[in-house]
Amino acid sequence: MKKTNFERYLDEQMKDEAFAERFKRAGEAWDVALQISALRRKAGLSQKDLARKLKTSQQQISRLESPGYEGHSLRMLRSVASVLKARVRVVFEAEKPKRARGALRLAEAPGAYGARRVACKRAK
């Protein structure tokens, strides 16, 4: 399938490690924002309704649902989750090791099973 201009541009930008890290963090913030918004709507609440239940402002709820906002506190997320009958789960994942540009990637460590080559005799 042919790549779009944007996909080619993004591929080029992702070669810059600083850009790639910012892009990844933005995606994580986007996930949180979408989840809060979806749970709020599923509960049948407006931002103003949720704010009232949390004793905060509608603007604060709007910030929590903004993909660019990175000031989420665990305390606030737990409060939101409690009102929306959900739970907060934080997962730390090990970073993938960086590999040299152009290096081959092996599916598994060499010799993982200790297999040996055995000569086979052909049947006549």
Beta strands, then each sheet from edge to edge (+ up, - down):
end
